[in-house]
Amino acid sequence: MYIAKIVIRILMPFLILFLSFSTMMGYIAETIYPAYHLKWFAIVYMIAAYILQFFRPAVGLAMLVSGGVVWFLI
């Protein structure tokens, strides 16, 4: 379990950067702006969850997962 926490703490910034980059590329390529505004909200939600996981690990991890699911569903 300890190794999983370390892996999550190391890999999540890279996943958030990847999602931000792909959202930015889609924002430039598409003309459906409201959907991409919601994707940016999901990314900000995931950043807040990443910070929160250092203080409340279970809540932060649940928020990270839900933010990723919301990003992919939009």
mmCIF file of the N, C-alpha and C atoms, coordinates in Angstrom:
data_MODEL
# 
_entry.id   MODEL 
# 
loop_
_atom_site.group_PDB 
_atom_site.id 
_atom_site.type_symbol 
_atom_site.label_atom_id 
_atom_site.label_alt_id 
_atom_site.label_comp_id 
_atom_site.label_asym_id 
_atom_site.label_entity_id 
_atom_site.label_seq_id 
_atom_site.pdbx_PDB_ins_code 
_atom_site.Cartn_x 
_atom_site.Cartn_y 
_atom_site.Cartn_z 
_atom_site.occupancy 
_atom_site.B_iso_or_equiv 
_atom_site.pdbx_formal_charge 
_atom_site.auth_seq_id 
_atom_site.auth_comp_id 
_atom_site.auth_asym_id 
_atom_site.auth_atom_id 
_atom_site.pdbx_PDB_model_num 
ATOM 1   N N  . MET A 1 1  ? 0.822   -1.189 0.000   1.00 0.00 ? 1  MET A N  1 
ATOM 2   C CA . MET A 1 1  ? 0.000   0.000  0.000   1.00 0.00 ? 1  MET A CA 1 
ATOM 3   C C  . MET A 1 1  ? 0.871   1.260  0.000   1.00 0.00 ? 1  MET A C  1 
ATOM 4   N N  . TYR A 1 2  ? 1.986   1.194  0.721   1.00 0.00 ? 2  TYR A N  1 
ATOM 5   C CA . TYR A 1 2  ? 2.882   2.341  0.784   1.00 0.00 ? 2  TYR A CA 1 
ATOM 6   C C  . TYR A 1 2  ? 3.482   2.646  -0.588  1.00 0.00 ? 2  TYR A C  1 
ATOM 7   N N  . ILE A 1 3  ? 3.814   1.597  -1.337  1.00 0.00 ? 3  ILE A N  1 
ATOM 8   C CA . ILE A 1 3  ? 4.380   1.784  -2.678  1.00 0.00 ? 3  ILE A CA 1 
ATOM 9   C C  . ILE A 1 3  ? 3.343   2.386  -3.613  1.00 0.00 ? 3  ILE A C  1 
ATOM 10  N N  . ALA A 1 4  ? 2.089   1.970  -3.469  1.00 0.00 ? 4  ALA A N  1 
ATOM 11  C CA . ALA A 1 4  ? 1.022   2.525  -4.305  1.00 0.00 ? 4  ALA A CA 1 
ATOM 12  C C  . ALA A 1 4  ? 0.864   4.025  -4.064  1.00 0.00 ? 4  ALA A C  1 
ATOM 13  N N  . LYS A 1 5  ? 0.962   4.465  -2.825  1.00 0.00 ? 5  LYS A N  1 
ATOM 14  C CA . LYS A 1 5  ? 0.861   5.896  -2.527  1.00 0.00 ? 5  LYS A CA 1 
ATOM 15  C C  . LYS A 1 5  ? 2.002   6.669  -3.172  1.00 0.00 ? 5  LYS A C  1 
ATOM 16  N N  . ILE A 1 6  ? 3.192   6.099  -3.122  1.00 0.00 ? 6  ILE A N  1 
ATOM 17  C CA . ILE A 1 6  ? 4.347   6.767  -3.730  1.00 0.00 ? 6  ILE A CA 1 
ATOM 18  C C  . ILE A 1 6  ? 4.170   6.863  -5.242  1.00 0.00 ? 6  ILE A C  1 
ATOM 19  N N  . VAL A 1 7  ? 3.718   5.787  -5.856  1.00 0.00 ? 7  VAL A N  1 
ATOM 20  C CA . VAL A 1 7  ? 3.510   5.779  -7.310  1.00 0.00 ? 7  VAL A CA 1 
ATOM 21  C C  . VAL A 1 7  ? 2.444   6.793  -7.702  1.00 0.00 ? 7  VAL A C  1 
ATOM 22  N N  . ILE A 1 8  ? 1.354   6.848  -6.943  1.00 0.00 ? 8  ILE A N  1 
ATOM 23  C CA . ILE A 1 8  ? 0.289   7.808  -7.244  1.00 0.00 ? 8  ILE A CA 1 
ATOM 24  C C  . ILE A 1 8  ? 0.807   9.232  -7.111  1.00 0.00 ? 8  ILE A C  1 
ATOM 25  N N  . ARG A 1 9  ? 1.572   9.497  -6.079  1.00 0.00 ? 9  ARG A N  1 
ATOM 26  C CA . ARG A 1 9  ? 2.082   10.855 -5.871  1.00 0.00 ? 9  ARG A CA 1 
ATOM 27  C C  . ARG A 1 9  ? 3.086   11.267 -6.937  1.00 0.00 ? 9  ARG A C  1 
ATOM 28  N N  . ILE A 1 10 ? 3.769   10.310 -7.523  1.00 0.00 ? 10 ILE A N  1 
ATOM 29  C CA . ILE A 1 10 ? 4.735   10.634 -8.574  1.00 0.00 ? 10 ILE A CA 1 
ATOM 30  C C  . ILE A 1 10 ? 4.060   10.735 -9.938  1.00 0.00 ? 10 ILE A C  1 
ATOM 31  N N  . LEU A 1 11 ? 3.137   9.840  -10.247 1.00 0.00 ? 11 LEU A N  1 
ATOM 32  C CA . LEU A 1 11 ? 2.552   9.786  -11.583 1.00 0.00 ? 11 LEU A CA 1 
ATOM 33  C C  . LEU A 1 11 ? 1.401   10.765 -11.808 1.00 0.00 ? 11 LEU A C  1 
ATOM 34  N N  . MET A 1 12 ? 0.706   11.170 -10.765 1.00 0.00 ? 12 MET A N  1 
ATOM 35  C CA . MET A 1 12 ? -0.455  12.034 -10.956 1.00 0.00 ? 12 MET A CA 1 
ATOM 36  C C  . MET A 1 12 ? -0.118  13.387 -11.579 1.00 0.00 ? 12 MET A C  1 
ATOM 37  N N  . PRO A 1 13 ? 0.975   14.049 -11.218 1.00 0.00 ? 13 PRO A N  1 
ATOM 38  C CA . PRO A 1 13 ? 1.280   15.306 -11.917 1.00 0.00 ? 13 PRO A CA 1 
ATOM 39  C C  . PRO A 1 13 ? 1.486   15.109 -13.421 1.00 0.00 ? 13 PRO A C  1 
ATOM 40  N N  . PHE A 1 14 ? 2.085   13.994 -13.810 1.00 0.00 ? 14 PHE A N  1 
ATOM 41  C CA . PHE A 1 14 ? 2.273   13.728 -15.235 1.00 0.00 ? 14 PHE A CA 1 
ATOM 42  C C  . PHE A 1 14 ? 0.946   13.466 -15.934 1.00 0.00 ? 14 PHE A C  1 
ATOM 43  N N  . LEU A 1 15 ? 0.038   12.757 -15.266 1.00 0.00 ? 15 LEU A N  1 
ATOM 44  C CA . LEU A 1 15 ? -1.287  12.520 -15.841 1.00 0.00 ? 15 LEU A CA 1 
ATOM 45  C C  . LEU A 1 15 ? -2.057  13.828 -15.966 1.00 0.00 ? 15 LEU A C  1 
ATOM 46  N N  . ILE A 1 16 ? -1.976  14.671 -14.954 1.00 0.00 ? 16 ILE A N  1 
ATOM 47  C CA . ILE A 1 16 ? -2.668  15.961 -15.014 1.00 0.00 ? 16 ILE A CA 1 
ATOM 48  C C  . ILE A 1 16 ? -2.083  16.830 -16.123 1.00 0.00 ? 16 ILE A C  1 
ATOM 49  N N  . LEU A 1 17 ? -0.766  16.827 -16.280 1.00 0.00 ? 17 LEU A N  1 
ATOM 50  C CA . LEU A 1 17 ? -0.150  17.580 -17.380 1.00 0.00 ? 17 LEU A CA 1 
ATOM 51  C C  . LEU A 1 17 ? -0.564  17.030 -18.738 1.00 0.00 ? 17 LEU A C  1 
ATOM 52  N N  . PHE A 1 18 ? -0.640  15.708 -18.867 1.00 0.00 ? 18 PHE A N  1 
ATOM 53  C CA . PHE A 1 18 ? -1.075  15.103 -20.121 1.00 0.00 ? 18 PHE A CA 1 
ATOM 54  C C  . PHE A 1 18 ? -2.514  15.488 -20.440 1.00 0.00 ? 18 PHE A C  1 
ATOM 55  N N  . LEU A 1 19 ? -3.400  15.419 -19.446 1.00 0.00 ? 19 LEU A N  1 
ATOM 56  C CA . LEU A 1 19 ? -4.794  15.796 -19.672 1.00 0.00 ? 19 LEU A CA 1 
ATOM 57  C C  . LEU A 1 19 ? -4.914  17.276 -20.003 1.00 0.00 ? 19 LEU A C  1 
ATOM 58  N N  . SER A 1 20 ? -4.104  18.116 -19.373 1.00 0.00 ? 20 SER A N  1 
ATOM 59  C CA . SER A 1 20 ? -4.119  19.548 -19.678 1.00 0.00 ? 20 SER A CA 1 
ATOM 60  C C  . SER A 1 20 ? -3.661  19.807 -21.110 1.00 0.00 ? 20 SER A C  1 
ATOM 61  N N  . PHE A 1 21 ? -2.597  19.126 -21.518 1.00 0.00 ? 21 PHE A N  1 
ATOM 62  C CA . PHE A 1 21 ? -2.097  19.302 -22.878 1.00 0.00 ? 21 PHE A CA 1 
ATOM 63  C C  . PHE A 1 21 ? -3.120  18.825 -23.905 1.00 0.00 ? 21 PHE A C  1 
ATOM 64  N N  . SER A 1 22 ? -3.728  17.675 -23.672 1.00 0.00 ? 22 SER A N  1 
ATOM 65  C CA . SER A 1 22 ? -4.705  17.170 -24.638 1.00 0.00 ? 22 SER A CA 1 
ATOM 66  C C  . SER A 1 22 ? -5.958  18.040 -24.655 1.00 0.00 ? 22 SER A C  1 
ATOM 67  N N  . THR A 1 23 ? -6.339  18.607 -23.520 1.00 0.00 ? 23 THR A N  1 
ATOM 68  C CA . THR A 1 23 ? -7.478  19.525 -23.498 1.00 0.00 ? 23 THR A CA 1 
ATOM 69  C C  . THR A 1 23 ? -7.146  20.795 -24.264 1.00 0.00 ? 23 THR A C  1 
ATOM 70  N N  . MET A 1 24 ? -5.928  21.300 -24.095 1.00 0.00 ? 24 MET A N  1 
ATOM 71  C CA . MET A 1 24 ? -5.524  22.500 -24.810 1.00 0.00 ? 24 MET A CA 1 
ATOM 72  C C  . MET A 1 24 ? -5.498  22.247 -26.320 1.00 0.00 ? 24 MET A C  1 
ATOM 73  N N  . MET A 1 25 ? -5.000  21.092 -26.738 1.00 0.00 ? 25 MET A N  1 
ATOM 74  C CA . MET A 1 25 ? -4.962  20.781 -28.169 1.00 0.00 ? 25 MET A CA 1 
ATOM 75  C C  . MET A 1 25 ? -6.368  20.639 -28.733 1.00 0.00 ? 25 MET A C  1 
ATOM 76  N N  . GLY A 1 26 ? -7.252  19.997 -27.988 1.00 0.00 ? 26 GLY A N  1 
ATOM 77  C CA . GLY A 1 26 ? -8.639  19.884 -28.428 1.00 0.00 ? 26 GLY A CA 1 
ATOM 78  C C  . GLY A 1 26 ? -9.339  21.226 -28.444 1.00 0.00 ? 26 GLY A C  1 
ATOM 79  N N  . TYR A 1 27 ? -9.007  22.085 -27.497 1.00 0.00 ? 27 TYR A N  1 
ATOM 80  C CA . TYR A 1 27 ? -9.593  23.424 -27.429 1.00 0.00 ? 27 TYR A CA 1 
ATOM 81  C C  . TYR A 1 27 ? -9.201  24.231 -28.657 1.00 0.00 ? 27 TYR A C  1 
ATOM 82  N N  . ILE A 1 28 ? -7.975  24.056 -29.116 1.00 0.00 ? 28 ILE A N  1 
ATOM 83  C CA . ILE A 1 28 ? -7.511  24.764 -30.310 1.00 0.00 ? 28 ILE A CA 1 
ATOM 84  C C  . ILE A 1 28 ? -8.146  24.177 -31.566 1.00 0.00 ? 28 ILE A C  1 
ATOM 85  N N  . ALA A 1 29 ? -8.276  22.856 -31.620 1.00 0.00 ? 29 ALA A N  1 
ATOM 86  C CA . ALA A 1 29 ? -8.733  22.193 -32.836 1.00 0.00 ? 29 ALA A CA 1 
ATOM 87  C C  . ALA A 1 29 ? -10.250 22.226 -33.019 1.00 0.00 ? 29 ALA A C  1 
ATOM 88  N N  . GLU A 1 30 ? -11.006 22.260 -31.945 1.00 0.00 ? 30 GLU A N  1 
ATOM 89  C CA . GLU A 1 30 ? -12.461 22.169 -32.029 1.00 0.00 ? 30 GLU A CA 1 
ATOM 90  C C  . GLU A 1 30 ? -13.098 23.540 -31.843 1.00 0.00 ? 30 GLU A C  1 
ATOM 91  N N  . THR A 1 31 ? -14.374 23.604 -32.153 1.00 0.00 ? 31 THR A N  1 
ATOM 92  C CA . THR A 1 31 ? -15.122 24.836 -31.927 1.00 0.00 ? 31 THR A CA 1 
ATOM 93  C C  . THR A 1 31 ? -16.211 24.651 -30.876 1.00 0.00 ? 31 THR A C  1 
ATOM 94  N N  . ILE A 1 32 ? -16.186 23.546 -30.150 1.00 0.00 ? 32 ILE A N  1 
ATOM 95  C CA . ILE A 1 32 ? -17.178 23.272 -29.110 1.00 0.00 ? 32 ILE A CA 1 
ATOM 96  C C  . ILE A 1 32 ? -16.568 23.713 -27.780 1.00 0.00 ? 32 ILE A C  1 
ATOM 97  N N  . TYR A 1 33 ? -16.613 24.996 -27.505 1.00 0.00 ? 33 TYR A N  1 
ATOM 98  C CA . TYR A 1 33 ? -15.921 25.529 -26.336 1.00 0.00 ? 33 TYR A CA 1 
ATOM 99  C C  . TYR A 1 33 ? -16.538 25.153 -24.989 1.00 0.00 ? 33 TYR A C  1 
ATOM 100 N N  . PRO A 1 34 ? -17.867 25.127 -24.825 1.00 0.00 ? 34 PRO A N  1 
ATOM 101 C CA . PRO A 1 34 ? -18.404 24.824 -23.479 1.00 0.00 ? 34 PRO A CA 1 
ATOM 102 C C  . PRO A 1 34 ? -17.964 23.469 -22.932 1.00 0.00 ? 34 PRO A C  1 
ATOM 103 N N  . ALA A 1 35 ? -17.830 22.471 -23.787 1.00 0.00 ? 35 ALA A N  1 
ATOM 104 C CA . ALA A 1 35 ? -17.384 21.162 -23.315 1.00 0.00 ? 35 ALA A CA 1 
ATOM 105 C C  . ALA A 1 35 ? -15.951 21.238 -22.799 1.00 0.00 ? 35 ALA A C  1 
ATOM 106 N N  . TYR A 1 36 ? -15.128 22.035 -23.436 1.00 0.00 ? 36 TYR A N  1 
ATOM 107 C CA . TYR A 1 36 ? -13.746 22.144 -22.981 1.00 0.00 ? 36 TYR A CA 1 
ATOM 108 C C  . TYR A 1 36 ? -13.625 22.984 -21.715 1.00 0.00 ? 36 TYR A C  1 
ATOM 109 N N  . HIS A 1 37 ? -14.559 23.903 -21.492 1.00 0.00 ? 37 HIS A N  1 
ATOM 110 C CA . HIS A 1 37 ? -14.566 24.622 -20.213 1.00 0.00 ? 37 HIS A CA 1 
ATOM 111 C C  . HIS A 1 37 ? -14.832 23.650 -19.076 1.00 0.00 ? 37 HIS A C  1 
ATOM 112 N N  . LEU A 1 38 ? -15.716 22.690 -19.298 1.00 0.00 ? 38 LEU A N  1 
ATOM 113 C CA . LEU A 1 38 ? -15.988 21.682 -18.273 1.00 0.00 ? 38 LEU A CA 1 
ATOM 114 C C  . LEU A 1 38 ? -14.776 20.775 -18.066 1.00 0.00 ? 38 LEU A C  1 
ATOM 115 N N  . LYS A 1 39 ? -14.043 20.491 -19.135 1.00 0.00 ? 39 LYS A N  1 
ATOM 116 C CA . LYS A 1 39 ? -12.827 19.683 -18.982 1.00 0.00 ? 39 LYS A CA 1 
ATOM 117 C C  . LYS A 1 39 ? -11.785 20.433 -18.159 1.00 0.00 ? 39 LYS A C  1 
ATOM 118 N N  . TRP A 1 40 ? -11.666 21.739 -18.371 1.00 0.00 ? 40 TRP A N  1 
ATOM 119 C CA . TRP A 1 40 ? -10.730 22.515 -17.556 1.00 0.00 ? 40 TRP A CA 1 
ATOM 120 C C  . TRP A 1 40 ? -11.152 22.497 -16.092 1.00 0.00 ? 40 TRP A C  1 
ATOM 121 N N  . PHE A 1 41 ? -12.473 22.551 -15.842 1.00 0.00 ? 41 PHE A N  1 
ATOM 122 C CA . PHE A 1 41 ? -12.956 22.468 -14.467 1.00 0.00 ? 41 PHE A CA 1 
ATOM 123 C C  . PHE A 1 41 ? -12.577 21.125 -13.849 1.00 0.00 ? 41 PHE A C  1 
ATOM 124 N N  . ALA A 1 42 ? -12.687 20.044 -14.622 1.00 0.00 ? 42 ALA A N  1 
ATOM 125 C CA . ALA A 1 42 ? -12.313 18.720 -14.114 1.00 0.00 ? 42 ALA A CA 1 
ATOM 126 C C  . ALA A 1 42 ? -10.814 18.661 -13.805 1.00 0.00 ? 42 ALA A C  1 
ATOM 127 N N  . ILE A 1 43 ? -9.990  19.312 -14.613 1.00 0.00 ? 43 ILE A N  1 
ATOM 128 C CA . ILE A 1 43 ? -8.544  19.324 -14.362 1.00 0.00 ? 43 ILE A CA 1 
ATOM 129 C C  . ILE A 1 43 ? -8.225  20.119 -13.096 1.00 0.00 ? 43 ILE A C  1 
ATOM 130 N N  . VAL A 1 44 ? -8.882  21.260 -12.911 1.00 0.00 ? 44 VAL A N  1 
ATOM 131 C CA . VAL A 1 44 ? -8.675  22.039 -11.684 1.00 0.00 ? 44 VAL A CA 1 
ATOM 132 C C  . VAL A 1 44 ? -9.131  21.239 -10.472 1.00 0.00 ? 44 VAL A C  1 
ATOM 133 N N  . TYR A 1 45 ? -10.230 20.507 -10.625 1.00 0.00 ? 45 TYR A N  1 
ATOM 134 C CA . TYR A 1 45 ? -10.730 19.629 -9.555  1.00 0.00 ? 45 TYR A CA 1 
ATOM 135 C C  . TYR A 1 45 ? -9.696  18.554 -9.219  1.00 0.00 ? 45 TYR A C  1 
ATOM 136 N N  . MET A 1 46 ? -9.047  17.992 -10.237 1.00 0.00 ? 46 MET A N  1 
ATOM 137 C CA . MET A 1 46 ? -8.026  16.971 -10.007 1.00 0.00 ? 46 MET A CA 1 
ATOM 138 C C  . MET A 1 46 ? -6.782  17.568 -9.341  1.00 0.00 ? 46 MET A C  1 
ATOM 139 N N  . ILE A 1 47 ? -6.429  18.793 -9.681  1.00 0.00 ? 47 ILE A N  1 
ATOM 140 C CA . ILE A 1 47 ? -5.288  19.440 -9.026  1.00 0.00 ? 47 ILE A CA 1 
ATOM 141 C C  . ILE A 1 47 ? -5.593  19.672 -7.548  1.00 0.00 ? 47 ILE A C  1 
ATOM 142 N N  . ALA A 1 48 ? -6.816  20.123 -7.257  1.00 0.00 ? 48 ALA A N  1 
ATOM 143 C CA . ALA A 1 48 ? -7.212  20.305 -5.856  1.00 0.00 ? 48 ALA A CA 1 
ATOM 144 C C  . ALA A 1 48 ? -7.214  18.971 -5.121  1.00 0.00 ? 48 ALA A C  1 
ATOM 145 N N  . ALA A 1 49 ? -7.655  17.918 -5.794  1.00 0.00 ? 49 ALA A N  1 
ATOM 146 C CA . ALA A 1 49 ? -7.662  16.587 -5.175  1.00 0.00 ? 49 ALA A CA 1 
ATOM 147 C C  . ALA A 1 49 ? -6.244  16.092 -4.940  1.00 0.00 ? 49 ALA A C  1 
ATOM 148 N N  . TYR A 1 50 ? -5.341  16.388 -5.863  1.00 0.00 ? 50 TYR A N  1 
ATOM 149 C CA . TYR A 1 50 ? -3.944  15.985 -5.689  1.00 0.00 ? 50 TYR A CA 1 
ATOM 150 C C  . TYR A 1 50 ? -3.336  16.653 -4.460  1.00 0.00 ? 50 TYR A C  1 
ATOM 151 N N  . ILE A 1 51 ? -3.636  17.919 -4.264  1.00 0.00 ? 51 ILE A N  1 
ATOM 152 C CA . ILE A 1 51 ? -3.137  18.620 -3.080  1.00 0.00 ? 51 ILE A CA 1 
ATOM 153 C C  . ILE A 1 51 ? -3.792  18.061 -1.824  1.00 0.00 ? 51 ILE A C  1 
ATOM 154 N N  . LEU A 1 52 ? -5.087  17.776 -1.902  1.00 0.00 ? 52 LEU A N  1 
ATOM 155 C CA . LEU A 1 52 ? -5.821  17.271 -0.741  1.00 0.00 ? 52 LEU A CA 1 
ATOM 156 C C  . LEU A 1 52 ? -5.355  15.883 -0.314  1.00 0.00 ? 52 LEU A C  1 
ATOM 157 N N  . GLN A 1 53 ? -4.859  15.091 -1.247  1.00 0.00 ? 53 GLN A N  1 
ATOM 158 C CA . GLN A 1 53 ? -4.472  13.721 -0.895  1.00 0.00 ? 53 GLN A CA 1 
ATOM 159 C C  . GLN A 1 53 ? -3.290  13.668 0.064   1.00 0.00 ? 53 GLN A C  1 
ATOM 160 N N  . PHE A 1 54 ? -2.529  14.739 0.174   1.00 0.00 ? 54 PHE A N  1 
ATOM 161 C CA . PHE A 1 54 ? -1.437  14.763 1.141   1.00 0.00 ? 54 PHE A CA 1 
ATOM 162 C C  . PHE A 1 54 ? -1.952  14.913 2.571   1.00 0.00 ? 54 PHE A C  1 
ATOM 163 N N  . PHE A 1 55 ? -3.150  15.478 2.719   1.00 0.00 ? 55 PHE A N  1 
ATOM 164 C CA . PHE A 1 55 ? -3.717  15.698 4.046   1.00 0.00 ? 55 PHE A CA 1 
ATOM 165 C C  . PHE A 1 55 ? -4.788  14.673 4.397   1.00 0.00 ? 55 PHE A C  1 
ATOM 166 N N  . ARG A 1 56 ? -5.622  14.327 3.436   1.00 0.00 ? 56 ARG A N  1 
ATOM 167 C CA . ARG A 1 56 ? -6.671  13.321 3.616   1.00 0.00 ? 56 ARG A CA 1 
ATOM 168 C C  . ARG A 1 56 ? -6.575  12.347 2.443   1.00 0.00 ? 56 ARG A C  1 
ATOM 169 N N  . PRO A 1 57 ? -5.782  11.289 2.581   1.00 0.00 ? 57 PRO A N  1 
ATOM 170 C CA . PRO A 1 57 ? -5.488  10.401 1.449   1.00 0.00 ? 57 PRO A CA 1 
ATOM 171 C C  . PRO A 1 57 ? -6.715  9.752  0.814   1.00 0.00 ? 57 PRO A C  1 
ATOM 172 N N  . ALA A 1 58 ? -7.653  9.270  1.604   1.00 0.00 ? 58 ALA A N  1 
ATOM 173 C CA . ALA A 1 58 ? -8.810  8.574  1.033   1.00 0.00 ? 58 ALA A CA 1 
ATOM 174 C C  . ALA A 1 58 ? -9.696  9.532  0.242   1.00 0.00 ? 58 ALA A C  1 
ATOM 175 N N  . VAL A 1 59 ? -9.949  10.704 0.797   1.00 0.00 ? 59 VAL A N  1 
ATOM 176 C CA . VAL A 1 59 ? -10.795 11.691 0.121   1.00 0.00 ? 59 VAL A CA 1 
ATOM 177 C C  . VAL A 1 59 ? -10.102 12.200 -1.141  1.00 0.00 ? 59 VAL A C  1 
ATOM 178 N N  . GLY A 1 60 ? -8.817  12.488 -1.043  1.00 0.00 ? 60 GLY A N  1 
ATOM 179 C CA . GLY A 1 60 ? -8.075  12.972 -2.205  1.00 0.00 ? 60 GLY A CA 1 
ATOM 180 C C  . GLY A 1 60 ? -8.023  11.963 -3.331  1.00 0.00 ? 60 GLY A C  1 
ATOM 181 N N  . LEU A 1 61 ? -7.815  10.697 -2.988  1.00 0.00 ? 61 LEU A N  1 
ATOM 182 C CA . LEU A 1 61 ? -7.772  9.663  -4.022  1.00 0.00 ? 61 LEU A CA 1 
ATOM 183 C C  . LEU A 1 61 ? -9.133  9.472  -4.672  1.00 0.00 ? 61 LEU A C  1 
ATOM 184 N N  . ALA A 1 62 ? -10.198 9.516  -3.878  1.00 0.00 ? 62 ALA A N  1 
ATOM 185 C CA . ALA A 1 62 ? -11.550 9.400  -4.438  1.00 0.00 ? 62 ALA A CA 1 
ATOM 186 C C  . ALA A 1 62 ? -11.850 10.569 -5.370  1.00 0.00 ? 62 ALA A C  1 
ATOM 187 N N  . MET A 1 63 ? -11.408 11.764 -4.992  1.00 0.00 ? 63 MET A N  1 
ATOM 188 C CA . MET A 1 63 ? -11.611 12.927 -5.851  1.00 0.00 ? 63 MET A CA 1 
ATOM 189 C C  . MET A 1 63 ? -10.782 12.829 -7.127  1.00 0.00 ? 63 MET A C  1 
ATOM 190 N N  . LEU A 1 64 ? -9.563  12.300 -7.034  1.00 0.00 ? 64 LEU A N  1 
ATOM 191 C CA . LEU A 1 64 ? -8.735  12.121 -8.230  1.00 0.00 ? 64 LEU A CA 1 
ATOM 192 C C  . LEU A 1 64 ? -9.397  11.174 -9.216  1.00 0.00 ? 64 LEU A C  1 
ATOM 193 N N  . VAL A 1 65 ? -9.901  10.075 -8.706  1.00 0.00 ? 65 VAL A N  1 
ATOM 194 C CA . VAL A 1 65 ? -10.554 9.093  -9.579  1.00 0.00 ? 65 VAL A CA 1 
ATOM 195 C C  . VAL A 1 65 ? -11.813 9.696  -10.194 1.00 0.00 ? 65 VAL A C  1 
ATOM 196 N N  . SER A 1 66 ? -12.626 10.367 -9.384  1.00 0.00 ? 66 SER A N  1 
ATOM 197 C CA . SER A 1 66 ? -13.859 10.948 -9.926  1.00 0.00 ? 66 SER A CA 1 
ATOM 198 C C  . SER A 1 66 ? -13.553 12.063 -10.924 1.00 0.00 ? 66 SER A C  1 
ATOM 199 N N  . GLY A 1 67 ? -12.509 12.851 -10.680 1.00 0.00 ? 67 GLY A N  1 
ATOM 200 C CA . GLY A 1 67 ? -12.124 13.887 -11.636 1.00 0.00 ? 67 GLY A CA 1 
ATOM 201 C C  . GLY A 1 67 ? -11.658 13.306 -12.960 1.00 0.00 ? 67 GLY A C  1 
ATOM 202 N N  . GLY A 1 68 ? -10.899 12.215 -12.899 1.00 0.00 ? 68 GLY A N  1 
ATOM 203 C CA . GLY A 1 68 ? -10.476 11.549 -14.135 1.00 0.00 ? 68 GLY A CA 1 
ATOM 204 C C  . GLY A 1 68 ? -11.646 10.965 -14.903 1.00 0.00 ? 68 GLY A C  1 
ATOM 205 N N  . VAL A 1 69 ? -12.586 10.373 -14.192 1.00 0.00 ? 69 VAL A N  1 
ATOM 206 C CA . VAL A 1 69 ? -13.773 9.808  -14.848 1.00 0.00 ? 69 VAL A CA 1 
ATOM 207 C C  . VAL A 1 69 ? -14.594 10.916 -15.495 1.00 0.00 ? 69 VAL A C  1 
ATOM 208 N N  . VAL A 1 70 ? -14.774 12.020 -14.782 1.00 0.00 ? 70 VAL A N  1 
ATOM 209 C CA . VAL A 1 70 ? -15.529 13.147 -15.341 1.00 0.00 ? 70 VAL A CA 1 
ATOM 210 C C  . VAL A 1 70 ? -14.826 13.688 -16.576 1.00 0.00 ? 70 VAL A C  1 
ATOM 211 N N  . TRP A 1 71 ? -13.506 13.818 -16.536 1.00 0.00 ? 71 TRP A N  1 
ATOM 212 C CA . TRP A 1 71 ? -12.772 14.330 -17.693 1.00 0.00 ? 71 TRP A CA 1 
ATOM 213 C C  . TRP A 1 71 ? -12.986 13.432 -18.908 1.00 0.00 ? 71 TRP A C  1 
ATOM 214 N N  . PHE A 1 72 ? -12.895 12.118 -18.709 1.00 0.00 ? 72 PHE A N  1 
ATOM 215 C CA . PHE A 1 72 ? -13.048 11.205 -19.839 1.00 0.00 ? 72 PHE A CA 1 
ATOM 216 C C  . PHE A 1 72 ? -14.488 11.116 -20.331 1.00 0.00 ? 72 PHE A C  1 
ATOM 217 N N  . LEU A 1 73 ? -15.468 11.334 -19.462 1.00 0.00 ? 73 LEU A N  1 
ATOM 218 C CA . LEU A 1 73 ? -16.867 11.274 -19.891 1.00 0.00 ? 73 LEU A CA 1 
ATOM 219 C C  . LEU A 1 73 ? -17.298 12.527 -20.645 1.00 0.00 ? 73 LEU A C  1 
ATOM 220 N N  . ILE A 1 74 ? -16.641 13.648 -20.379 1.00 0.00 ? 74 ILE A N  1 
ATOM 221 C CA . ILE A 1 74 ? -16.975 14.880 -21.110 1.00 0.00 ? 74 ILE A CA 1 
ATOM 222 C C  . ILE A 1 74 ? -16.344 14.761 -22.449 1.00 0.00 ? 74 ILE A C  1 
# 
